[in-house]
Amino acid sequence: MQPYIHPINLYSQRIKEEGIVVFDDVRGMPTGDQPFISPDYVIAIGHKGPIDLMYDDMPDYSEAHTVGVIFPNHSVCKVEKTDDYLATLIIVDASVLNDPMLQIIKRMRYRYEPHPCVKLDKHEYKMIVNVVDGMREIVRLNMPDRRMLLSRLLEFLLRLLSYYRKNKLEETNVEKRVSIQFHNDLAQHFRQHHDVAFYAEKACLSTKHFSAVIKQETGYTAAHWIHNHIVAEAKMLLHMRHDLNGQAIADMVGFYEQASFS
């Protein structure tokens, strides 16, 4: 039997050229038992078998129906896996983030960077797999505007995954629940409220305690995430709403000076 060669190691140039690539039949890590640090965004969809991991020196776990969203420059190392482990990887080259429609990836950083994996039920897993099937079909047919179509399906997949994760809020510990609820509140109220105190009040915590929880859970301050979310939304609107000038978009996202996000 020939030794297993990970597709990331085989097709690094293809990833750079195509931007978004789906790899099936993945059975391990690109670096074997050694830590792997990807320069790209990796979405891992587990189909079979568990795998124990170390994520930035913290234990993590993936199994069938688990989806992980790994941001660049994080260390992932295999601790142990079963022989039947099988996954699909969607590799997203960092250059793809120049597509304003994929600003959602930047907004998701807050939620997934400290906690990359989410366990799906059978229906949720099936829906995610169906979206990936659509991405494969776009590639198989070599459709016109292939990269644009792949970007749109990727955006839908990420929005769907975020919705599923939001519904699992009650399954988390208190600190993680505060962190996830902040993200949900931010998506709803960011246009009107840019102050940390507002979101602390929504969580029924003092501003000091709330800020400490967010910093502990994510590695970044709440103010950082508020600013990041607003800027990402503004960039997407600049791309989509050609009927609006910069000042109008600034007003839509709650910045009263256009220079705030230019």
N, C-alpha and C positions, 0 to 999 in steps of 0.2 A: 504494500500500500504506500502510495506517495505521501510524503509529509504534507500536513495542512498548511497552506499559505493564505494568510488573511487578505481579503480583497483590498483593504486600505493600503497594504504594502505593495500590491500588484498594480493598482490603478491610481496612484497619487496624481499623475499628470492628467488623467481623465477628469478627476475631481476639479482641478484648477480650470480646465477647458470648459466643462459643462456646467459647473456651478452647483447643481443639485443632482446627486446620483443615488440610486437605490441599489443596495447590495443584499441579496438573499442568501440563505444557507450559511449564515455566519455561525461558527461553532466555537469561537474562542476570542481571545484578545489579540490585537496586532503584535504585541510584544511578549506573548506567552505569559510567563509568571512575573515579568518585570513591569514596573509602572509605565502606563501609557499616557502621554500628554498630547492631546490633539490640537493642531492649529485651527481646526475647523469645528463647526457645530455638528454634533452627533445626536441623532434621535434613534434610540435602540428599542425595538419592539420584540419582546420575548414571546416565543411561540411554545417552546418546550424546555423542561429542565430548569432547575434552580442554579444560580451562580452567586457565590458570596464575593463581595468586593470590598476594597478599601477606596473610599472616595476622599481625596485630600486628608488622608490619615484618619478618616472616620469610617466605621463599618457601615456598609450598605448591602442591599440584597435585591436580586431580581429573579423573577421566575416567569412561568407562562402567564400571559395577559398583563405583564408589567411593561410600562413604557418609561424610558428614561430620557431626559433632555440634558445633554452634557454641553456646557459652554466651553469655549476654547481655553486652553492653558490650565485646565484642572487635571490633577493626577488621578487616574483610575487604575487599580491593580487587582488582578484576580487572586483570590485567596483559595477558593475551591469551587469546582463545578462538576456536574454529573456528565456522563458520556453522551446523554441525549440532549444536552443543551443546544438550542437552535434559536436564532434571532434574525431579524431583518434590520439593516442599518440604513438610515437616510443621512447622507453626508452633505452638509451645506457649506460650501466654501465661503470664507468670511467676506469675499467681494460681493456676494449676493445681497448683503445687507444694504448695498447702495440702492436696491429696489425699495422705494418708499412703501410699497404695499407690505413689505416684510418687516416694517418697524415693530410689528407685534413681537418679534424675537427679542428686541431690546426691552420691551415692556415686560416680557416673561422672565427676564433675567432675575428680577427681584424674587419671583416665586420659585424658580427651579434651581438657581445656582446653589443655594444652601441645601435643598432637598430635591434631588434630580429625578427620583423615581415615583411613579404613581401606579397603583394596582387597579386594574379595570375589571368590571364584571364581564360576563360573556357577550352581552349585547354591545357594550362600549368597545370591547376589543374587536368585535366583528365590524363595527362601523369604521374604526381606525384602519383595519385591514382593507376594507372596501375603498377607502380613499387612496391607500398605497397602490391598490390594483389599478386605479385610474391613472396614477403616475406612471406605472409600468406600461400601460396601454399607450399613453402619449409618446413614450420613448419607442415602443415597438412600431408604431405607425409613422414615426419620424414626422410628426405633425408640424405644419408651419407655426411659427411663434412658439416653438417647443419650450423654450426657457421661461417665457412669460406664463404659459399654461401651467408648467410645473410650479412656478412661484405661487400662482393663485391656489392650486390644490394644496400646496404646503401651508399657505396661510390658513386655509379652511381646516386642515388637520390640526394645526396648532390652536386655533380658536375652539375646535371641538374638544381637544384634550384639556384645555383650560376650563371649559365648562364642566367636564366630567370631574376634574380635580376640585373645582369649587364646591360641587355637591358632596364631596367627601370631608367637608370641613369638620363635621362632628366627630370624625374618627381620629382626630389629631390631639396631641397634648395641648395644654393651655397656651404655652409660648408660641407654638407653631400656629395655633388657631388665631392668636392675635396678629401674627405676621400675615397669614393668608387673608384674614378679614380686612386688614389694612389695604392690601392689594385690591380687594373687591370694592371697598369704599372709595379708594383712589380712582378706580375706573369710572365710578358713578359721579363723583363730586369734584374731580380735579379742575373743572372749568371755573368753579366758583370759589373753591377753597384751596389755598396754597400753604396754609399754616399748619404746622404739626399739631398744635393744640386742638384743632377741630377733629382730627382723626383720633387723637388720644381720648377726647370726650366720647366719640363714637364707640370706643373700646372700653369705656367706663374706667379709664386709668388716668393717673396724673400724667402730665406731659413728660416729666422726668422718667417715670417708670416705663411709660410707653416707648420713649426714645431708647431706653436701655434694652428693652426686649427686641425692638427692631434691629438695633445694632448687633445684638448677640445672635439673633437668628439669621441675619443676612450678610453681616460683615460691612454693611453700609448704613448711613444715617437715614432717617425717614425723610429729611429734607432732600437728600440726594435722590431718593426714589420719586418724590413729587416732581422735582425738576426734570428728571429723566423721562418721566411719563409725558409731561407737557411738551417737551421738545420733540419726542418721537411722534406724538399726535400731530403737532404742527407740521413736521416734515411730510407726513403722509397726506395731509390736507393740501399742502403746497403742490404736491404731485397730482392729486385728484381733482382739485377745484380750480381749474384754470380761469373760471369766471370771477374769482376773488383775488384781490391784491394782498400783499403781505400784511398790511395793517388790518384788513378784514379778518384774516386768519388769526392774527394775534389776538383780536377781540374774541374770536370764537373759542380759543383755548384759555382765555383769561389773562393773557399778557397785554398790557395796555400800551406797551412800546414795541414796535416791530423789531427793533434792534435786540430785544431780549432773546430771540431765538435765531437771529440771522448769523 
